[in-house]
Amino acid sequence: MRAVVSIHDVMPETLAPVREQLSLLAHHDIAPVTLLVVPGRDWPPDGLARLREWRARGHVLAGHGWHHRATAVRGCYHRLHAA
């Protein structure tokens, strides 16, 4: 049995924690990881280079909406997703 591990909300401002999570997962031999990238952010060249590096390591890049804007958390599913 295989599981898909994904990290949501990969944006320029979340790259440091994403890097930490990927390191922790790699320590436990969990790979590849699907990275849910928010493309509509202001991506600096070094952030794009980081995404390319992760892709070269075998991680999967997937679009996660164009912008990440939630004005309110509504409903049980949304609260669970936000957690």
C-alpha positions as CSV (number, residue, x, y, z in Angstrom):
1,M,0.0,0.0,0.0
2,R,1.2,3.5,-0.9
3,A,0.2,6.8,0.6
4,V,0.5,10.2,-1.0
5,V,2.1,12.8,1.2
6,S,1.5,16.4,0.3
7,I,2.5,19.8,1.7
8,H,-0.1,22.5,1.1
9,D,0.4,26.2,0.5
10,V,4.0,26.2,-0.8
11,M,4.7,29.9,-1.3
12,P,7.7,32.2,-1.1
13,E,6.9,33.0,2.5
14,T,6.5,29.3,3.5
15,L,9.7,27.9,1.9
16,A,11.7,27.7,5.1
17,P,9.1,25.5,6.9
18,V,8.5,23.4,3.8
19,R,12.3,22.8,3.6
20,E,12.2,21.7,7.3
21,Q,9.2,19.3,6.6
22,L,10.9,17.8,3.6
23,S,14.1,17.2,5.6
24,L,12.1,15.5,8.3
25,L,10.2,13.3,5.8
26,A,13.5,12.4,4.1
27,H,15.0,11.4,7.5
28,H,12.1,8.9,7.7
29,D,12.6,7.8,4.0
30,I,9.3,9.3,3.0
31,A,9.5,10.5,-0.6
32,P,8.4,11.7,-3.1
33,V,6.2,14.4,-1.7
34,T,3.6,16.3,-3.7
35,L,4.2,20.0,-3.1
36,L,1.0,22.1,-3.6
37,V,2.4,25.3,-5.0
38,V,0.5,28.6,-5.0
39,P,1.7,30.1,-8.4
40,G,0.1,33.5,-8.2
41,R,2.6,34.8,-5.6
42,D,5.5,37.1,-6.2
43,W,8.1,34.3,-6.7
44,P,11.7,35.6,-6.5
45,P,14.4,33.8,-8.6
46,D,15.8,32.0,-5.6
47,G,12.3,30.6,-4.7
48,L,11.9,29.3,-8.2
49,A,15.3,27.8,-8.0
50,R,14.3,26.0,-4.8
51,L,11.2,24.6,-6.5
52,R,13.4,23.3,-9.4
53,E,15.7,21.7,-6.9
54,W,12.9,19.9,-5.2
55,R,11.5,18.8,-8.5
56,A,15.0,17.5,-9.5
57,R,15.0,15.5,-6.3
58,G,11.8,13.7,-7.4
59,H,9.2,15.7,-5.6
60,V,6.0,16.5,-7.5
61,L,4.9,20.1,-8.1
62,A,1.2,20.6,-8.3
63,G,-0.8,23.9,-8.6
64,H,-2.8,24.8,-5.6
65,G,-5.1,27.6,-6.8
66,W,-3.7,30.8,-8.2
67,H,-3.9,32.9,-5.0
68,H,-4.2,31.9,-1.4
69,R,-6.8,34.0,0.2
70,A,-9.3,32.8,2.8
71,T,-11.3,35.6,4.3
72,A,-13.0,33.3,6.8
73,V,-12.8,29.6,7.8
74,R,-16.2,28.1,7.2
75,G,-17.4,24.6,8.0
76,C,-15.8,21.5,9.5
77,Y,-13.8,20.5,6.4
78,H,-12.3,24.0,6.0
79,R,-11.3,24.1,9.7
80,L,-9.7,20.7,9.3
81,H,-7.9,21.8,6.1
82,A,-6.7,25.0,7.8
83,A,-5.3,23.1,10.7
